[in-house]
C-alpha cells in the first residue's frame, strides 16, 4: 500500500471532474479504478467535514492498494503526482476572484495521464451523453471485447479493448450494445488506428496544434472532443475543452475572452477548476 498526503489530491473531485469514466465509488470512503489494464483499490481517510456548499471536499491521506514498485512504475505518473498543482494555483491572478474561488473549491483535481486510445473512444461516446450512460457503454464494450482479469481479492474486471479488437467488431454488433450512431464512428476510428493511418505513438510527441488537427481526422471527432483527448490523454496542458458549462462560465466571467496568455502550459488545469466549480457549486 502507498499513502499519499497531498492538499491538491482528491479522488472524489477527480472522479466527478468529467475526465475519467472508470473510477467509481464503491462505498463512502472506497473507490475502484481501472486504467492501463490494471485494477486499483483506493481508500480515503477524511481530514474533516466534506461537501459543505461553497467549500472544497477535504481529505487527508489517500491509500493506494498497490506495491511501491507499481506506484513508481505507473500510478505516480498516471495521477500526475510529480507536478506541483500548488504552483498552478499560485499563478492565478489575484484580481480574478472567480478563478481563485474555483481553484480553491476544486483544488484536489489533477489532470490524469490516461491511455490515448481509450480516451479517443471514451470521448466519442461522450457526445450528447451523460456520465452514467457513458460509463455503462464503456463497461459493455470492455466486457464484450476486452480481456477478463481478476482483482487481488478475487473479483473480476475487464480491460479496455484495443483498437485491433474493435476494428473486428461490426457496426451492427456495436449498435446491439446501445452505442447508437456512435457505432459508425467507433468502427471507422478503430480501423484507422489499427492500420496506423494515424499513429498514436507519433501523437504522443506532437505539439498541441498538430495533435489536435490529427485527431480531428478521425470519424466523429470535432474540436471539443479533440481538446478533451489532448488534455486528458496527451497531457497537452494548453488544451481547453469548451462544453456548455465552460461556455456559460466564460460568457459570464470573461466576456472579453479568457486570459490564456497568463496560463501558458496550465490552461487545461484552469478549465478543470472552472468546469468542476460550475458543475458542483453553481
C-alpha positions as CSV (number, residue, x, y, z in Angstrom):
1,X,0.0,0.0,0.0
2,X,1.1,3.5,-0.8
3,X,-0.1,6.5,1.2
4,X,-0.4,10.0,-0.3
5,X,-0.9,13.1,1.8
6,X,-1.4,16.0,-0.6
7,X,-3.6,19.0,-0.3
8,X,-4.0,19.0,-4.0
9,X,-5.2,15.4,-4.4
10,X,-8.8,14.4,-4.1
11,X,-10.1,11.2,-5.6
12,X,-13.8,12.3,-5.2
13,X,-13.1,15.5,-7.1
14,X,-11.1,13.7,-9.8
15,X,-13.9,11.2,-10.1
16,X,-16.5,13.9,-10.7
17,X,-14.4,16.2,-12.9
18,X,-15.6,14.7,-16.2
19,X,-12.2,13.3,-17.3
20,X,-12.2,9.7,-16.1
21,X,-15.0,7.1,-16.6
22,X,-13.6,4.0,-15.0
23,X,-13.2,5.4,-11.5
24,X,-16.1,4.5,-9.2
25,X,-17.1,4.9,-5.6
26,X,-18.0,1.5,-4.1
27,X,-18.6,3.0,-0.6
28,X,-18.3,6.3,1.1
29,X,-14.5,6.0,1.5
30,X,-13.5,3.4,-1.1
31,X,-13.0,3.7,-4.8
32,X,-12.1,1.3,-7.6
33,X,-10.1,2.4,-10.7
34,X,-9.4,0.6,-14.0
35,X,-6.6,2.0,-16.1
36,X,-3.8,0.7,-18.3
37,X,-5.1,-2.9,-17.9
38,X,-4.7,-2.5,-14.1
39,X,-7.0,-2.5,-11.2
40,X,-6.5,-0.2,-8.2
41,X,-8.4,-0.1,-4.9
42,X,-8.3,3.3,-3.3
43,X,-9.3,4.3,0.3
44,X,-9.8,7.8,1.7
45,X,-9.0,9.0,5.2
46,X,-11.0,12.2,5.6
47,X,-9.3,15.1,7.4
48,X,-12.5,17.0,8.2
49,X,-16.1,17.7,7.0
50,X,-16.6,17.4,3.3
51,X,-19.2,18.6,0.9
52,X,-20.5,21.8,2.5
53,X,-21.8,24.2,-0.1
54,X,-19.1,26.7,-1.1
55,X,-16.3,24.7,0.4
56,X,-14.0,22.1,-1.2
57,X,-14.0,18.5,-0.3
58,X,-11.3,18.0,2.3
59,X,-9.4,14.7,2.5
60,X,-6.2,13.8,4.4
61,X,-4.4,10.7,3.4
62,X,-5.3,8.6,0.3
63,X,-4.3,5.0,0.4
64,X,-3.5,3.3,-2.9
65,X,-3.6,-0.5,-2.6
66,X,-0.6,-1.3,-4.8
67,X,3.1,-2.0,-4.3
68,X,5.6,0.7,-4.2
69,X,7.1,-0.6,-7.4
70,X,3.7,-0.4,-9.2
71,X,3.1,3.1,-7.9
72,X,6.5,4.3,-9.1
73,X,6.1,2.5,-12.5
74,X,2.6,3.5,-13.3
75,X,0.3,5.3,-10.8
76,X,2.6,8.1,-9.9
77,X,2.7,9.3,-13.5
78,X,-1.0,8.4,-14.1
79,X,-2.1,10.8,-11.3
80,X,0.5,13.4,-12.4
81,X,2.0,13.4,-8.9
82,X,5.3,14.8,-10.0
83,X,3.7,18.2,-10.9
84,X,3.0,20.9,-8.3
85,X,-0.6,22.0,-8.6
86,X,0.0,24.4,-5.8
87,X,2.2,26.3,-8.2
88,X,-0.6,26.3,-10.8
89,X,-2.9,27.8,-8.2
90,X,-0.4,30.4,-7.2
91,X,-0.2,31.6,-10.8
92,X,-3.9,32.8,-10.7
93,X,-4.3,36.5,-11.0
94,X,-5.2,38.0,-7.6
95,X,-7.8,40.2,-9.2
96,X,-9.6,37.1,-10.7
97,X,-11.8,36.3,-7.7
98,X,-13.9,33.9,-9.7
99,X,-11.0,31.7,-10.8
100,X,-9.4,31.8,-7.4
101,X,-12.7,30.6,-5.8
102,X,-13.0,27.8,-8.5
103,X,-9.4,26.7,-7.9
104,X,-9.9,26.6,-4.1
105,X,-13.2,24.7,-4.5
106,X,-11.6,22.1,-6.8
107,X,-8.0,22.1,-5.6
108,X,-7.9,18.3,-5.4
109,X,-8.3,17.9,-9.2
110,X,-5.3,16.7,-11.2
111,X,-5.1,16.1,-14.9
112,X,-4.7,12.4,-15.3
113,X,-2.3,10.8,-17.9
114,X,-4.8,8.4,-19.4
115,X,-4.4,6.0,-22.4
116,X,-4.8,7.8,-25.7
117,X,-6.8,5.0,-27.5
118,X,-9.2,4.7,-24.5
119,X,-9.8,8.4,-24.4
120,X,-10.5,8.6,-28.1
121,X,-13.3,6.0,-27.8
122,X,-14.5,7.4,-24.5
123,X,-14.9,11.0,-25.8
124,X,-16.6,9.8,-29.0
125,X,-19.1,8.1,-26.7
126,X,-19.4,11.2,-24.5
127,X,-21.1,13.2,-27.3
128,X,-24.7,14.0,-26.4
129,X,-24.5,11.7,-23.4
130,X,-24.4,11.7,-19.6
131,X,-21.8,10.3,-17.3
132,X,-23.7,7.2,-16.1
133,X,-24.6,6.2,-19.6
134,X,-21.0,6.8,-20.8
135,X,-19.8,4.5,-18.0
136,X,-22.3,1.9,-19.0
137,X,-21.2,1.9,-22.7
138,X,-17.6,1.6,-21.7
139,X,-18.4,-1.3,-19.4
140,X,-20.3,-3.0,-22.2
141,X,-17.5,-2.6,-24.7
142,X,-14.9,-3.9,-22.2
143,X,-17.0,-6.9,-21.2
144,X,-17.6,-7.8,-24.9
145,X,-14.2,-7.1,-26.4
146,X,-11.7,-6.7,-23.5
147,X,-9.7,-9.2,-21.5
148,X,-11.1,-10.8,-18.4
149,X,-8.9,-10.4,-15.3
150,X,-9.0,-11.0,-11.6
151,X,-8.6,-8.4,-8.8
152,X,-6.3,-9.2,-5.9
153,X,-9.4,-10.1,-3.7
154,X,-10.9,-12.4,-6.3
155,X,-13.2,-10.1,-8.2
156,X,-13.5,-9.8,-11.9
157,X,-12.8,-6.8,-14.2
158,X,-12.3,-6.3,-17.9
159,X,-9.6,-4.4,-19.7
160,X,-10.5,-1.7,-22.3
161,X,-10.4,-3.4,-25.7
162,X,-7.6,-2.4,-28.0
163,X,-8.0,-0.9,-31.5
164,X,-7.5,-4.3,-33.2
165,X,-10.3,-5.9,-31.2
166,X,-12.8,-3.1,-32.0
167,X,-11.7,-2.9,-35.7
168,X,-13.0,-6.5,-36.0
169,X,-16.4,-5.6,-34.5
170,X,-19.2,-4.8,-36.9
171,X,-21.3,-1.7,-36.7
172,X,-24.3,-3.9,-36.0
173,X,-22.6,-5.5,-33.0
174,X,-21.9,-2.1,-31.5
175,X,-25.4,-1.0,-32.1
176,X,-26.6,-4.0,-30.1
177,X,-24.5,-2.6,-27.2
178,X,-26.6,0.6,-27.5
179,X,-23.8,2.8,-28.9
180,X,-26.3,4.2,-31.5
181,X,-25.0,6.5,-34.2
182,X,-21.6,6.5,-32.5
183,X,-21.1,2.9,-33.6
184,X,-20.1,4.0,-37.1
185,X,-17.6,6.4,-35.7
186,X,-16.0,3.8,-33.4
187,X,-15.7,1.3,-36.3
188,X,-14.1,3.9,-38.6
189,X,-11.8,5.2,-35.9
190,X,-10.7,1.7,-34.8
191,X,-9.9,0.8,-38.4
192,X,-7.8,3.9,-38.9
193,X,-5.9,3.4,-35.7
194,X,-5.3,-0.3,-36.2
195,X,-4.0,0.3,-39.7
196,X,-1.8,3.1,-38.4
197,X,-3.4,5.7,-40.7
198,X,-3.0,7.7,-37.5
199,X,-0.1,6.6,-35.3
200,X,-0.8,7.0,-31.6
201,X,2.9,7.0,-30.7
202,X,3.5,9.9,-33.1
203,X,0.6,11.7,-31.5
204,X,2.3,11.5,-28.1
205,X,5.3,13.5,-29.3
206,X,3.3,16.0,-31.5
207,X,2.7,19.6,-30.3
208,X,-0.8,20.6,-29.3
209,X,-1.9,22.1,-32.6
210,X,-0.7,19.2,-34.7
211,X,-2.1,16.6,-32.3
212,X,-5.5,18.3,-32.3
213,X,-5.6,18.5,-36.1
214,X,-4.6,14.9,-36.5
215,X,-7.3,13.7,-34.0
216,X,-9.9,15.7,-36.0
217,X,-9.2,13.4,-39.0
218,X,-10.9,10.6,-37.1
219,X,-14.6,10.0,-37.7
220,X,-16.9,11.8,-35.2
221,X,-14.2,13.9,-33.6
222,X,-14.6,17.7,-33.7
223,X,-12.7,20.4,-31.9
224,X,-14.2,19.9,-28.4
225,X,-13.6,16.2,-28.4
226,X,-10.1,16.6,-29.8
227,X,-9.3,19.0,-27.0
228,X,-10.6,16.5,-24.4
229,X,-8.3,13.9,-25.8
230,X,-5.4,16.3,-26.0
231,X,-5.8,17.3,-22.3
232,X,-6.8,14.0,-20.6
233,X,-4.6,11.6,-22.6
234,X,-1.8,13.5,-24.4
235,X,-1.4,15.9,-21.4
236,X,-1.4,18.9,-23.7
237,X,-1.9,21.4,-20.9
238,X,-2.8,24.3,-23.2
239,X,-5.9,22.4,-24.4
240,X,-9.1,24.0,-23.1
241,X,-12.3,22.0,-23.9
242,X,-15.4,24.2,-24.1
243,X,-18.7,22.5,-23.3
244,X,-21.9,24.1,-22.1
245,X,-20.6,24.5,-18.5
246,X,-17.4,26.2,-19.7
247,X,-19.2,28.3,-22.3
248,X,-21.6,29.7,-19.7
249,X,-18.8,30.5,-17.3
250,X,-16.8,32.2,-20.0
251,X,-19.7,34.3,-21.1
252,X,-20.5,35.4,-17.5
253,X,-17.0,35.9,-16.1
254,X,-14.8,36.5,-19.2
255,X,-16.9,38.4,-21.7
256,X,-13.7,39.8,-23.3
257,X,-12.1,36.3,-23.5
258,X,-10.3,34.0,-21.2
259,X,-6.7,35.3,-20.5
260,X,-4.9,32.3,-22.0
261,X,-1.6,34.3,-22.1
262,X,-1.5,34.2,-18.2
263,X,-1.8,30.5,-18.1
264,X,0.6,29.1,-20.7
265,X,1.1,25.4,-20.0
266,X,-1.7,25.1,-17.5
267,X,-4.8,26.5,-19.2
268,X,-6.3,22.9,-19.0
269,X,-5.9,22.9,-15.3
270,X,-7.9,26.1,-15.1
271,X,-10.5,24.6,-17.3
272,X,-11.0,21.8,-14.9
273,X,-11.3,24.1,-11.9
274,X,-14.0,26.1,-13.8
275,X,-15.8,23.0,-15.0
276,X,-16.0,21.4,-11.6
277,X,-17.0,24.7,-9.8
278,X,-19.8,25.3,-12.3
279,X,-20.9,21.7,-12.1
280,X,-20.9,21.2,-8.3
281,X,-21.4,24.7,-6.9
282,X,-23.4,26.8,-9.3
